[in-house]
Every structure is written in C-alpha cells, then in structure tokens.
Amino acid sequence: MDDRTFVIVGAGLAGAKAAETLREEGFEGRVVLIGDEDEQPYERPPLSKEYMRGESEREKTHVHGDGFYDEHKIEFLRGERAKSIDTNASTLTLDGGRTENYDSLLIATGAEPRRLDAVEGGVYLRSLRDADALREQIGSGKHVAIVGAGWIGSEIAASARQMGADVTLIEMAEVPLERVLGRKLGAFYRDVHVSQGVNFLGNSGIDALEGLGADLVLVGIGVAPRIELAELAGLEVDNGIKVDAALRTSAPNVFAAGDVANAWHPLLERQVRVEHWANALNQGPAAARSMLGQDVSYDRVPYFFSDQYDVGMEYSGLADANDEVVIRGDLDGREFIAFWMRDGRVQAGMNVNVWDVTDPIQALIRSKATVDPQRLASTDESLEQIAEDAVAHAA
C-alpha cells in the first residue's frame, strides 16, 4: 500500500482533473482535494452563457457526477481555505487550524476578478453563486451596463440581450477584444453586438456610466491569478506562480496548474499563463503525472472558445494584437478563419462559424514553417493540405 499523501489546493477544473488522473494512473495513496467554495468542482464556461440564461441545470456544470470522489477515495474538503504552506516541513495549514502533511502538493487556486473600486455597487461573475444572482437580476426591461468588453464582458452582454435586457457595453479601447484580437477582428465583434441591439461605447471609461440609469452594473475587466498562498510560502511568482515545463514550482514537490500557473512553454519558448478552460482541463492531469514522477513536458497549443449569439468561435495559439492578420473566408458573412502571422509563420488561428479545422490550424502553428499568406487566404486549396505541406517542410 502506498503511504504517500498528495494534496491539491483548489477544487476547480484543474484540481478536480488532477485528482481524477492520480487515480487513473494507479496512485493508491491518499488524495486530498481542498476547495474554498461549498460546491462540487464545476466548470466555468457555462456561467456566462447557458447556465446564467437558465438553459442548463446546475449539475451540468459539475466536473464529475455525484459520488465520484467517495467512489475513488478522494478526500474532498469543501468550504475550506488553505492558509499557509511550510515547504521545509511539507505541511499545509487550513484556516480552521487543520494541518495536512504532503509528499506532493499541487496549487490550482485559479484566478479572481480584478476589482474596480470606483464602480460602487458593481457586481462580478466568477462563481456559480454569482451566476445564480445574475440570473435573478437580468431580465426583460432591465438595463444592464457592463464595464469591460473582453471575453467575459462580451459573453455576458450576449447572454443579457438573449435574456431580454437592454445592454450598454463600455470599453476603454476603441473596439471589444482589441488587446487580444487587434482592431480589425475587434471591430467584427463590435458589429456583432451592435447588430443585436447592444449600445457599445468605445474609448470610454467609467465616467460613461453617468446618466445611463442602469439597473445593474457588471464589471468584467479580467482576472488576476490567486498567488497569495504561493507568495507567503516563498515560491517564485511572476504573473502567476512560475513553473517549468513539468509544472514544478521553485519549491521541491510543489506543483502548480491552471489559471494560476505561469509555465515555461517548450513550443512557444517563453513563460505563458493561460486562463482558459482547455488549459485547466489538460494541465491539471499533466501536473498529476508530474507529481507521480512521470516525464512531463506540457506543450499543448493554447486553445479556447466563445459563443456569442449565433457566432461561435475557436481560437488556437497565442498572437500579439499587432501581428499581420490574414482572413480566409467571408468576414461579412460571419464564416471565416483569421490567421495571425509573424515573419511568415502562423502564430494563432481563429475559426468563426467554421468547424473541424482546429487540427490543421494547430499543425500550422506547431510546424513553425513559413507559409504564403495568399495561399492561406485562398479557399481554392484545403487547409488540411496547406498544413500537411507545412509539417513536411518543417521536418
């Protein structure tokens, strides 16, 4: 019998999938999963979409079904907050005074909304409880003002409109998502929202709230990694908890994964912190395997998705907003693929209402091969063939 104890702090998607993976990989020691919410581990993407709109049940957000943790002998401590880590003694102390010794520790504490103190009475969306409250407050005839037109603000704006509310979307940049997508694709999303009746105010600060008479002000200006526990323990932090490609922190037998981890990415050759669902889904299990001593090098191409009204998209890679943008397909018809290119190489690709193209897009990114932009833009040749040629050229 294995007498080791593996402790996971953070019962979001990354932590829950790490616990699952430990058992799948045959670990027979203690697995302790600690979550500070009084909830089963759940996924966050539905919170701004179908769950908030009342189109799906609470259980649909859960990572695992009822009974999973008991069946797999995972000690799930819900509603418990980790207070401190002693990396010399290999102990974790909870707020209530309970102490756990660990042989390996995974920090998967996620992120929390950035606050805007200047907006008095503003609400935020990060938890199931937040989504429940918004579901009750947003409805037909209500006026919702949203500060911040990033992914979370844009998705909430879309859901609020679908729920019958009047929506004003306020953004400091000229267009939504400009920092991520650049001005051209940001303008595409601005036009999508305006066509659905959203009042979009670009180049605007919180003073734009004056005179709106909103029933509800929601702040969606991004999230910050929850690094307090790591900082107190003396771990190296820099825009998150700094980890290597095996997701190891600067302390022995301590790992980090998910929104909180700023990991060395072998493919991109730099530290990368990714705040999206797919990263938590895959990085948690990778950290679990690393905790077990397996050879891990986490180099998955970053991926995320967003659904707003009838516009669905998938994004692979990591680009700068000022990279060259190449459009393949019909931008005005809302069926296209956008590629971000630098020095002739594909850095990222976003497919909008075009499906089953993630694999060739990611293959192009992985290849690091130079590609003719005109070839990418033309629909006369399949994307699969272009990707196949790029991979062959890079070999």
N, C-alpha and C positions, 0 to 999 in steps of 0.2 A: 504493500500500500504506500502510495506517495504521501509523505507527510508535509509537503510544501504548501504554503498559502499564497495565492495570488489575489491581490486586492485591486479592484477597479473603482476609481473615483469618478463618478459621472455616469448616470444611467440614461443617457440619450442613445441615439442610434449607434454611435461608435462604441460606447461602452457595452451596450447590450450585445452587439455582434461580436465583440471581443470575447465576452463570456461564453457565448454560443460556440465560438471557434475553439476555445480551450477544451471544451468537452468533445467537440467533433474530432480534435486532434488526439484524443485519448488521455488528456490530463485527468488524473484521478485524485489530485489533492483538493484542498479547499479553494473554492472560488467565491469571493465576497464582492458583491456589486452594490455600490453605495450611491443613492440618488437623493438630492435635496428636495425634490418635489414628491408630494404624496400621490404619485401616479405610477402606473406601469410605464416602462420605457416606450416612447412613441416617436413617430416621425413628424417632422415639422412642415414639409411642403404643403400638406393639405390645409394647414391652419389659415393661410391667406387665400385659399381657393375653396374647394368643395366643402370642407368641414365648416368654415366660417359661414358659408352660404346656406348651411343646413341641408346639404345634399348627400352627406355621408354620416354614418354613425361614429361615435367615439371609438368603438372597438376597431374600426377600420384604420385608425391611426397607430394602433399598437404594433410594436416590432414583433412581438410574439403573442401567441394565444394564452388564454387563462391556463394556469397550471404549469406552464413551461419551466419556470425557474425551480419550482419544487420537484418536478419530474427529473430535472437534470442536476439536482442537488447544488443549485446556485443559491447562496445565501444573499437574498435581496433585501437590503436595508433601505426602505423608502422613508422619505421625510427626514433624512439625516444629513447633516452638513459636516464636511471634513474641515477641521480647524487648523491642523498643523502636521507637518511631516518631519521626522527626525531621520535624515538619511544615514547618519552614523549608526544609530540603533536599529534602523529598518523598522520604524514604527509609524503608524498613522493614528492621530488622535481626533476624535469627533467632538462636536460642540458639547454634547452631553457628558463628555468625560471618558467615554469608552475608547479603549486603545486596541488597535489591531497590529500584530506583528506581521510582516510580509517578507516573502522571499523575492517576489517581484511585484512592482506597483505600476499600474497604468493610470495616468492622469488624462481624463477625457471630459474635462469640465466645460467644454464648449465656449460659447460667447454670450454676451448680453447686449441689449440695445444701447446705443450711445444716447445719452440724455441731452435734452435741450432745456436747460433750466429757465430760459427766457420765455418758454411757452408754458404759462401757468395752466394747470389742469389738462395738459396734453396726455394722451394715452399711447401705449406702445403694444406691439404684438410680438410675443416670443413664446408664450406658453399656451397650453390648452385652455387654461383659465382665462387668459387674455382673449382668446378666440371666442370662448363662450360669452364673455361680456360684450364683445363687438357684435356678435350675432344678435344679441338682445337690443343693442343700441342703434344699429344701422337698419334702416327700412325705408319704405316708400314715403316720400315727402320730407325726409330728413336731409339736412345739408352737412356733408362731411368735407372738412378741409384736411388735406394730407400734406405734411411738410416733408419733402424729400421724394424725388422721383427715380430712385434706384429700383432694384428688382422688387423689394418688399413693398415700397410705396406704390409702384406701378401695379403690382398684383392686387393689392388691397383696393386701389382705385377701380380696377376692372370688376372685382367682386362687388364692391359697393354699388356700382352702376347696375350690375346684374340684379342686385337686391332692391333696386328702385330708388336709390338715393341720388340726390344731386351732389356732384363731386367737384371740388376745386383742388387741383394738384399744383403744389408750389415747389419750384426748384431754383436753386441758386445759379445753376448752369443754364445755358440757352435752351437745351433740349433734355429730355429724360435720358438717363443712362449714358450721358456723354463721356464720362470718365472711363467707362468700360468699353463702349462700342464706338466712340467717336461721334462726330457731329452728323454725318450722313445717316447712319443707322439709328442714332438717337432721334433724328427728325422723322424717321419712319415710324417709330413708336409714338412720338408726339401726335402724328397724324392719325394713327390708330385710335388713340384716346379721344382726340377731338371729334373724330367721326362718330364716336359713341356718346357724345354729349358732355364730355369732361371739359371743364374750364381750366385750361392749362396756363399757368403763369410762370414763364421762364425768366431768367435773370432777376429773380425775386428773392428777397429774404423774408424773415418772419414778420416784418412790418406789413407785408401784403395781407396778413390776417385781419388787419384793422378794417372794420366796415363790412367784413364778409357775413357776419351774423351766423357763423357756423354753429350747428347743434353739437358737433363733435370735432375735436382737433386731434388727429393722429400724427405722431412723429415717427418717421421712418428714414433715419439718416445713417443707417448702417449699424454694425455691431462691433464690439471690442472683445478680444479674447479674455477669458477669465483666468488671469495668471497669478492672482494674489497668493494662492496656496504655493505655487512654484517659487514665487519671489521670496516668500517667508522662509522657504526651505533652502534658499541659496542657489537654486537652479539657474542656469543661463537663460535669460529671456531677451527677446528682441522681436517685437511684433508677434508675440506668442511665445510659447516655450520652444526653445531652439533644440532640434533633434537632428540626428544624422539620417541617412537613407534607411537604416534599420529601425528608426523611430526611437532610438536611445537618447535620453537626456544627458546632461553633463554629470549626473549622479549615477553611481552603479545600481543596476537592477531597477531603474526607474525609467519609464517609457511615457510617451505622450502621443495622442492621436486625435483626429477630428479637427474641429474649428480652432482649437487652442494650439495646435501643433504647427510650428514653422519648420518644415522639414527640408533637408537637402534633397533636391530632385535630380537624380543622375541624368535624365534625359534633357531637362532644361538647364542643368549645370548651375543652379543657384538655389538659395533658400526660397521656399514657396509655402505660403499659408493659404489654404483653400477653405471657403466657408460653406461649401455646398453638399447636398445630400449624398451624392455618389462618393465623395471623398470620405465621409464618415462611414458609409456602407462598406467601403473596401479597405480603408486604412485601419479601422478597428481590428478586423481579422488579421491584417498584416502585423500589427503590433502584438497580437496574441501569439502568433507564430514566432515572432522575435523573442518574446518572453520565454518561450519554450526552447530557445536556443537554436532555432532553425535559421538558415541563411536567408535573410530578407533584404531586398533592395527595392523599396517602393518607388516605382517609376511610372505609374499609370498616368495617361494623359488626362489632365483635369477635364471634367465634364459636368454640365448642369443643364437644366431645362426650365422652361417657364411657359405657362399657359395664361393668356390674357384675351378674353372674349373668344373669338374664333381663330386667334393667332397662336399657334403652338410653335415652339422652337426648341432646338437642342444646340448647345454650344460646346465645342471641344477645343482644348488648347488654352493658351494664355497669351494674349496680344497686348500691345500698347495702343492707346487710342489714336496715336498719330501714325500707325503703320498704314501702308497702302491697302486700300480696300478694293477688292475685285468682286463684282456681282455676277453670278451665274443664274439666269432665270429671269422671272418677271417681278421686279421690285414693286411696281404699281399694283400688280395683281396679287401681291402678298404670297407668292410661291417662288422662293429663291434660296440660293445658298450664297452667303457672304464669306469671302476669304480675306484674312488679314495677312499681308506679306511683308517681309523684311529681307532685303538683299536677295530677292527672288525665291525665298523659302517661305512655305506656309507656316505661320505661327498659330493660327486658330481658324476655325470654320464654324459658321452658324447656319444651320438649315432651318428655314421658316416654312412651315406647311409643306415640306418635302421630307419624305421619310425613308428609312432604311439606307441612310448614307453615312452613318456615324463611322462605320468601319473604314471605308476609303478615306474619309476626312482624317481620321486618326492615323491611318497609314501614311498619308502625305506628311503629317506633322512629324511622325517618328522617323521618316526617311531622311529628313533634313536636306533633301535634294532640291536643286533649283528647278523651278517649273515655269514654263512660259505663261504669263498672266492671260494672254489671249486664248491659249488652249484651255485654261481653267474657265474662262468666261463663256466659251462656246459650248452649246448643248449638242453639237453635232457628234461629239465623242463621249462615251460613257465615263463617268467619274471613276468607276472601277478600273478602267483601262489606264487612265492617267495615273492613278495611284499605283497600279501594278508596275508601270514603266518607271515611276519614281523610286520604288523599292528596289527594282532591278538595277537602276542606275547607281543607287547608293551602295549596293552590295560590293 
